[in-house]
Amino acid sequence: MAQQTEAVRRTPLTRDRVLRAAVALADDIGIEALSMRKLAKELGVVPMALYKHVSNKEQLLDGMVDVVMGEIDPPAPGSNWKSTVRHRILSARRAFLGHPWAAQVIQSRSSPTPVVLAYMDSVIGMFRTGGFSVDLTHHVMHALGSRMMGITQELFDAPPAPRAQTAPSQEDAGEYPYVMELAGAVAHDEDSVLGRGCDDQFEFEFALDLLLDGFERLRQQGWSSAGHLRGKTP
């Protein structure tokens, strides 16, 4: 153990090593518990040594997000726009689910890092080179929202406290028949953040495919927002 600790201390400290150690530590203890002091201890250095590579905690968080973004697969060459976008988004989802704190950090940033901007630019470019107008691409981005990063709002929220599993009462079934019908559906994923009866990955892909199919239909129709905006009431 002493030899391993000494070997860690002898390894030159670089920005990449600092960021990757921070990602691993956040995966282990959570982003709220991460501190420069704990990170320094993990690396076997004094806290001041970290500031040669990251100016402050905010810069550290930005760099950690960039490390996670680096795990996203590059666009597949030669594919059509729909399969390329789908693969890219699902790869981003795998990366963010592998580091659950990263979505929270991205949401907290006042502006995206260059790495995040490059990812966004690549996804937008897939639509543009796939035959989408600037106008339609603009609205596509609004429709995708955080789904473009492979994340949806429920991933930012803590799952509700588990409730005792009790059979629905006759009163509930009579007052909320359709709610109770769905609540009694077969559960796919007991750990789902969406609740019993939901398989998070399936639900994400189901909604993503609906959106992509809809986007393609609008592209084929030559859809434009101009007519819709002219008819908008003040």
C-alpha positions in Angstrom: 0.0 0.0 0.0 2.8 2.4 0.9 4.5 1.7 -2.5 1.2 2.4 -4.3 0.7 5.7 -2.5 4.3 6.7 -3.3 3.8 5.8 -7.0 0.7 8.0 -7.1 2.6 10.9 -5.6 5.5 10.5 -8.1 3.0 10.5 -11.1 3.2 14.0 -12.6 0.1 16.1 -11.9 -1.6 17.2 -15.1 -4.9 18.9 -15.8 -6.3 15.7 -17.4 -5.3 13.6 -14.4 -6.9 16.2 -12.0 -10.2 16.2 -14.0 -10.4 12.4 -14.3 -9.7 11.9 -10.6 -12.4 14.5 -9.9 -14.9 12.6 -12.1 -14.0 9.3 -10.4 -14.3 10.9 -6.9 -17.7 12.4 -7.8 -18.9 9.1 -9.0 -17.9 7.6 -5.7 -19.0 10.2 -3.1 -21.4 12.4 -5.1 -20.9 15.9 -6.5 -22.1 17.7 -3.3 -19.4 16.0 -1.3 -16.6 16.8 -3.8 -14.2 19.5 -2.6 -10.7 20.6 -3.7 -9.4 19.4 -0.4 -10.8 15.9 -0.8 -9.6 15.8 -4.4 -6.1 16.8 -3.3 -6.0 14.1 -0.7 -7.1 11.6 -3.3 -4.2 12.6 -5.6 -1.7 12.7 -2.7 -0.9 16.4 -3.1 -1.5 19.6 -1.2 -4.7 21.6 -2.3 -2.6 24.4 -3.7 -1.1 22.0 -6.2 -4.5 21.7 -7.9 -4.8 25.4 -8.6 -1.9 25.2 -11.1 -4.3 23.2 -13.3 -7.8 24.5 -12.4 -8.3 28.1 -11.1 -11.3 27.3 -8.9 -14.1 24.9 -8.2 -16.2 26.2 -11.1 -13.5 25.6 -13.6 -13.0 22.1 -12.1 -16.8 21.4 -12.7 -16.6 22.6 -16.2 -13.6 20.4 -16.9 -15.4 17.4 -15.3 -18.3 17.9 -17.7 -15.9 18.0 -20.6 -14.5 14.6 -19.5 -18.0 13.1 -19.5 -18.7 14.7 -22.9 -15.6 13.0 -24.2 -17.2 9.6 -23.6 -19.9 10.3 -26.2 -19.3 8.4 -29.5 -18.4 10.5 -32.5 -20.9 10.7 -35.3 -21.0 7.6 -37.5 -19.9 8.4 -41.0 -22.1 7.6 -44.0 -25.3 7.1 -42.0 -28.6 9.0 -42.7 -29.4 11.9 -40.5 -32.0 10.0 -38.3 -29.8 7.1 -37.4 -26.8 9.4 -36.8 -28.8 11.7 -34.5 -30.3 8.8 -32.7 -27.0 7.1 -32.1 -25.3 10.3 -30.9 -28.1 11.1 -28.4 -28.3 7.6 -27.0 -24.5 7.6 -26.6 -24.8 10.9 -24.7 -27.4 9.3 -22.5 -25.1 6.4 -21.7 -22.4 8.8 -20.7 -24.6 10.9 -18.5 -26.2 7.9 -16.8 -22.8 6.6 -16.1 -22.1 9.8 -14.2 -25.5 10.8 -12.7 -24.1 14.0 -11.2 -23.1 15.4 -14.6 -26.6 16.4 -15.6 -27.0 18.4 -12.5 -23.7 20.2 -13.1 -24.6 21.0 -16.7 -27.9 22.5 -15.5 -26.1 24.7 -13.1 -23.7 26.2 -15.6 -24.4 29.8 -16.7 -23.0 29.1 -20.1 -21.9 25.9 -22.0 -18.2 25.0 -22.3 -16.6 24.9 -25.8 -16.8 21.1 -25.6 -20.6 21.2 -24.9 -21.0 23.8 -27.7 -19.1 21.5 -30.1 -21.5 18.7 -29.3 -24.5 20.9 -29.8 -23.1 22.2 -33.1 -22.5 18.6 -34.3 -26.1 17.6 -33.6 -27.5 20.8 -35.3 -25.2 20.1 -38.2 -26.7 16.6 -38.6 -30.1 18.1 -39.2 -28.8 20.8 -41.5 -26.8 18.4 -43.7 -29.8 16.0 -43.6 -31.9 18.5 -45.5 -33.5 20.5 -42.7 -34.0 24.2 -43.2 -32.6 26.6 -40.6 -36.2 27.4 -39.6 -37.2 23.8 -39.0 -33.9 23.0 -37.3 -34.5 25.9 -34.9 -37.9 24.4 -33.8 -36.4 20.9 -33.7 -33.9 22.0 -31.1 -36.7 23.5 -29.0 -38.6 20.2 -29.3 -35.6 18.1 -28.3 -34.6 20.3 -25.4 -32.4 18.5 -22.9 -33.2 15.3 -24.7 -30.5 16.4 -27.2 -28.0 15.6 -24.4 -29.6 12.3 -23.7 -31.2 13.5 -20.5 -34.7 14.5 -19.5 -35.9 16.6 -16.6 -36.8 13.5 -14.5 -33.1 12.7 -14.3 -32.5 15.9 -12.4 -35.0 15.1 -9.7 -34.6 12.6 -6.9 -37.1 9.8 -7.1 -40.1 10.0 -4.8 -39.9 8.2 -1.5 -41.3 4.7 -1.9 -44.9 4.2 -0.9 -46.3 1.1 0.7 -47.5 -1.2 -2.1 -51.2 -1.4 -1.4 -54.1 -2.5 -3.6 -56.0 0.4 -5.1 -59.2 1.1 -3.3 -62.6 1.0 -5.0 -63.0 4.7 -4.3 -59.7 5.5 -6.2 -60.6 3.2 -9.1 -64.0 4.9 -9.4 -62.7 8.5 -9.2 -59.6 8.1 -11.3 -60.3 5.1 -13.6 -57.6 5.8 -16.2 -54.9 6.7 -13.7 -55.6 3.5 -11.8 -55.6 1.5 -15.0 -52.1 2.6 -15.9 -50.9 2.3 -12.3 -51.9 -1.4 -12.5 -49.8 -2.0 -15.6 -47.0 -4.5 -15.4 -43.8 -2.9 -14.0 -40.8 -3.1 -16.3 -38.2 -1.4 -14.1 -38.5 -1.3 -10.3 -35.8 1.4 -10.1 -37.4 3.7 -12.6 -37.3 7.4 -11.8 -40.6 7.8 -13.6 -42.4 5.4 -11.3 -43.6 1.8 -11.3 -44.6 0.6 -14.7 -41.9 2.5 -16.5 -38.7 1.3 -18.1 -36.7 4.5 -18.3 -34.6 3.6 -21.3 -37.5 2.3 -23.3 -39.6 5.4 -22.5 -36.7 7.6 -23.5 -36.2 5.8 -26.8 -39.9 5.7 -27.5 -40.3 9.5 -27.2 -37.1 10.1 -29.1 -38.2 7.9 -32.0 -41.6 9.7 -32.1 -39.8 13.0 -32.3 -37.4 11.9 -35.0 -40.2 10.5 -37.1 -42.2 13.7 -36.7 -39.2 15.8 -37.7 -38.7 13.7 -40.9 -42.4 14.1 -41.8 -42.1 17.9 -41.5 -38.9 17.9 -43.5 -40.5 16.0 -46.3 -43.5 18.5 -46.2 -41.2 21.5 -46.5 -42.7 22.8 -43.3 -42.1 26.4 -42.4 -43.0 28.3 -39.2 -43.8 31.5 -41.2 -47.5 30.7 -41.7 -48.0 29.6 -38.1 -46.4 32.8 -36.8 -48.4 35.0 -39.0 -51.6 33.5 -37.6 -50.4 33.9 -34.0 -52.7 36.1 -31.9 -51.0 38.8 -29.6 
